[in-house]
Amino acid sequence: MSLSVHNVIYKDLKSLSVELEFTVACCRVEGSELIKLNLGNEDAAAKFHSSATKLLKMMKRDGVIQLFLFENELKSQDKMEAVYLLNKFPFLADIEILSENSIYVKL
């Protein structure tokens, strides 16, 4: 169970799309099961959240990824993605400070 951490700088939807697709492809080749994406520029948090959600939903629908979850939703027992990730990757339960600008992507 390997975790790959990547920092993302949000510029616009198109560049985020290219960066996400490239990151997912590279991690798949490396054999990573889980990707953590961290937003580098905090000033674009709202746009990043909506754009990333839109892009990751399309990637999930196309079968490129299995699921995604924002880090601040990890402790939510209402989300099946959170329950799955915590069971599959128990080290995630040890995270004390949950960021709203980080996303976990399961390949």
N, C-alpha and C positions, 0 to 999 in steps of 0.2 A: 504494500500500500504506500505508494509514493505521492508526496505532495509537491507540486511545482508552484512557486510564487513568482508572480509577474507584476510589475508596476506599469500602469497605464496612464498616459497623459491624454485627457479629453480635449479634442479640438473641435470636431464636428462628427456627425453621424457616419459619414462615409469613411473617415479615417479610423473611427472606432470599429467599424465593421471589418475593415481590412486587418486591423490589429488583432481583433478577437479571432478571426478565422485563421490567421497565421499562428497565433499562440496555441490554439486548439490543435492545429495540424502538427506543430512541433512537439507538443506534449504527447500527442498520440504516438508519434514516431519514437519518442523517448521511453514510452511505456508508462507514463504517469496516469494514475487513475483520477486524481483530484487536482484541480487548479485553483489557486487563490489569486484573484485579481485585485490589486490595490490601486485606488485612484491617487495619482500623484498631485494633481492640482485641485485642492479642496474648494476653490472658488466656483468650479463648474459642477458641483455635487448634484444639484437638482436635474440639470440637463443630462449628466452622466447616468443617473438613476433611471430616468425614463428611456433614454436611448439604449442603454444596456439591456433593460428589460425587454424592449421591443426586439432587439437583435437576438438575444438569447432565446426568446420564445420561438422565433423563426428557426433557429438552429435546432431547438428541441423538436419542433414539428417535422423538420427535415431528417431527423435521426442522427444528427452530427454529435449532439450531446444527450446525456440521459436526463439531467436535471441541473438546476441552478438555484442558489439561495443566497440572499444578502446576509452578511455576517450578523447583523443585529436581529435577525429572525431565527438564529440558531436555538435560542432558549424557548421558542414558541412550540408548545406541545400540540397546537392546533394544525400545524403544517406538517404534512406527511414527509415532505422533503427534509425538514429538520430532524424528525424522528429517524428517518433512514440514515442520514449522514452521521448522526450521533451514534447510532448502532454500528455502522460500518467503519467509522473512523472515531473511536472513543477519545482520542487525544483532543478532539474539538471541544469536548466538554470542559477541558481545563482552561479555556480562554476566559479571562476575567473581564477584560474591556472589549466590548463588541463594537465594531465600527460600522457605521451605516454606509461607508464608502468602500467596502470590501465585498467581493462576491466569491462564493465557492461554486465551481463548475465541475460536475461529475461526468467523466467521459464514459 
